[in-house]
Amino acid sequence: MKILVTGAAGFIGYHLTDLLLSRGHQVVGIDNINDYYDVNLKYARLNQLGIDRELASEFGKESISNKNENFKFIRVNLEDREAINQLFENEKFEVVCNLAAQAGVRYSIENPHAYVESNIVGYVNLLEACRNNKVKHLVYASSSSVYGLNAKIPFSVDDSVDTPISLYAASKKSNELMAHTYSHLFGFATTGLRFFTVYGPWGRPDMAAYLFAEGIRKNQPIKVFNHGNMERDFTYVGDIVQGVMRIIEGEVQTRKEKGELYKVYNIGNNNAVKLTDYIGNIEKNLGKKAEKIMLDMQPGDVVKTWADVSVLIQDYNYSPNTSVEEGVKKFIDWYKEYNNLT
């Protein structure tokens, strides 16, 4: 199968690309390699996939992997409509998996235009390219943040998502609404995945696991919001990409016959873990205790997330089976190696 993965230099995009290649698929990866966080980490991920940094750094230049001939990478912005249209015309993708987005709930409060350009303008460009080039299935990243002020636990896809409390969340809800419109009008399948607190090796340095590990290692105090009274559905990246892969490989004809071209799923670990327990696992694997600064809740944040993934289990046999203890150990093992601490 020929698959486009957007955000291929990103955390989940890298892991998904690696998994799809291991299963014999032909993958084209794109990314704009922006400087929202350290670009060296993005290039290091691409290097793991056999992509040379010098070639990958040039916009519009096609780089063939030196590890797997089924993978090539192109640096491009989703907002570049002409470049996106040309890419789709040239490649004739069967499935598109959109993991590219301006990430971060807190950053969206300070830099709203970045989210509109990437998460809305860029996303519309993808929808139009799918429509005009007969793509069978668009799988795209939504977010647990769409639940906003929803107080019902666990979060179900049947719950209202009318109260987002960050622009990031609002942009992700807009993606779901636009996907519904395109599935309805133009007859191709769209599947939105509401990710819940993904962590693991090659994770972003602005995410909790990396921030906590850095602080503890460097004997710097870590910020613990809501005075530690937080719970998250921490989900190991390996479980996430297994679920995404099953959706990509799934056939869509049955969905078409059932009138279910548009679908949205929660994808998480099906369990809420206390933030203090998560930090405790990081402390254990680093062999050091954290100095904690207890702070109030931040704007745009929620106290608890917990994904009801029963529908994804039913439809795609999704099986998140990595415990937080096991997942944090794998993350810290990678963290030590990446930072030359072993």
Secondary structure, DSSP 8 states (H G I E B T S, - for coil): -EEEEETTTSHHHHHHHHHHHHTT-EEEEEE---SSS-HHHHHHHHHHTT--HHHHTSBT-EEE-SS-TTEEEEE--TT-HHHHHHHHHHH--SEEEE------HHHHHH-HHHHIIIIIIHHHHHHHHHHHTT-SEEEEEEEGGGGTT---SSB-TTS------SHHHHHHHHHHHHHHHHHHHH--EEEEEEE--EE-TT--TTSHHHHHHHHHHTT--EEEGGGG--EE--EEHHHHHHHHHHHHHS-SHHHHHHT--EEEEEES-SS-EEHHHHHHHHHHHHT----EEE----TT--SB--B--HHHHHHH-------HHHHHHHHHHHHHHHTT--
